[in-house]
Amino acid sequence: MATFVLVHGGGHGGWCYQSVAKILRAQGHEVYAPSLTGLADREHLLSDAVDLNMHITDIVKLIQFEDLNNVILVGHSYGGMVITGVADRVTDRIANLVYLDAAFPENGQSLVDHAGEVILAAREKMRVVDGMELVLFPGDDPMGFYGVTDPDQIAWMKPKLTPHPWRCFEQQLVLNNEAEMRAIPISFVFSAVQIDSLTDEIRQQIREFTQGRFWEINTGHDLMISEPELTADALLGVSLTLS
């Protein structure tokens, strides 16, 4: 049995992993899919104190208080920033880092540095609410980046999306334990959105770098919503490589 901690991306919440979590649990695995502070079912905790560091702390505290070890830590999109910071703080508890169509940042980078065009497109629709700069309001979906096209799936997810504090995206990631953290095995699961931007040479380099823990899913960015079975299969594949 593996232990999965699933971290969502910007504007989402733990809800986005419902179908994936159900599949993993049916296979006997332990699954945690929390919402980050200020988002989704924790939107009532939104304040100007919410930033990347707080979101990293959210997941660190979950792992510590639930006494989790050998964690397969999964991050989608912005969640890649979060899981990288988490692994830096609780390196000894992480068995594998899974970047699910996610940011794969270097020390000192922000999501703005990493995502560039897409995240700056989101900023163009920023609104100031109670003194906080917020982006990714429901319906904004910059450049159709979420990539969900099924009407039923859109109807299900749209009421659950919540605006995201901009400061999370512009805050730089600070790593203090980078050498040990970079030794943790890494896996990548790419959607068609990211795959189309990679050359064959880069794909081969990624396969070698991950020792084959590299999956491609022909769907949009929110692959855990549009293709939950294939996403769960990839995560199950990760667990098998660690057994």
Rosetta blueprint (number, residue, H / E / L):
1 M L
2 A L
3 T E
4 F E
5 V E
6 L E
7 V E
8 H L
9 G L
10 G L
11 G L
12 H L
13 G L
14 G H
15 W H
16 C H
17 Y H
18 Q H
19 S H
20 V H
21 A H
22 K H
23 I H
24 L H
25 R H
26 A H
27 Q L
28 G L
29 H L
30 E E
31 V E
32 Y E
33 A L
34 P L
35 S L
36 L L
37 T L
38 G L
39 L L
40 A H
41 D H
42 R H
43 E H
44 H H
45 L H
46 L L
47 S L
48 D L
49 A L
50 V L
51 D L
52 L H
53 N H
54 M H
55 H H
56 I H
57 T H
58 D H
59 I H
60 V H
61 K H
62 L H
63 I H
64 Q H
65 F H
66 E L
67 D L
68 L L
69 N L
70 N L
71 V E
72 I E
73 L E
74 V E
75 G E
76 H E
77 S L
78 Y L
79 G H
80 G H
81 M H
82 V H
83 I H
84 T H
85 G H
86 V H
87 A H
88 D H
89 R H
90 V L
91 T H
92 D H
93 R H
94 I E
95 A E
96 N E
97 L E
98 V E
99 Y E
100 L E
101 D L
102 A L
103 A L
104 F L
105 P L
106 E L
107 N L
108 G L
109 Q L
110 S L
111 L H
112 V H
113 D H
114 H H
115 A H
116 G L
117 E H
118 V H
119 I H
120 L H
121 A H
122 A H
123 R H
124 E L
125 K L
126 M L
127 R E
128 V E
129 V E
130 D L
131 G L
132 M E
133 E E
134 L E
135 V E
136 L L
137 F L
138 P L
139 G L
140 D L
141 D L
142 P H
143 M H
144 G H
145 F L
146 Y L
147 G L
148 V L
149 T L
150 D L
151 P H
152 D H
153 Q H
154 I H
155 A H
156 W H
157 M H
158 K H
159 P H
160 K H
161 L L
162 T L
163 P L
164 H E
165 P E
166 W H
167 R H
168 C H
169 F H
170 E H
171 Q L
172 Q L
173 L L
174 V L
175 L L
176 N L
177 N L
178 E H
179 A H
180 E H
181 M H
182 R L
183 A L
184 I L
185 P L
186 I E
187 S E
188 F E
189 V E
190 F E
191 S E
192 A H
193 V H
194 Q H
195 I H
196 D L
197 S L
198 L L
199 T L
200 D H
201 E H
202 I H
203 R H
204 Q H
205 Q H
206 I H
207 R H
208 E H
209 F H
210 T L
211 Q L
212 G L
213 R L
214 F E
215 W E
216 E E
217 I E
218 N L
219 T L
220 G L
221 H L
222 D L
223 L H
224 M H
225 I H
226 S H
227 E L
228 P H
229 E H
230 L H
231 T H
232 A H
233 D H
234 A H
235 L H
236 L H
237 G H
238 V H
239 S H
240 L H
241 T H
242 L H
243 S L
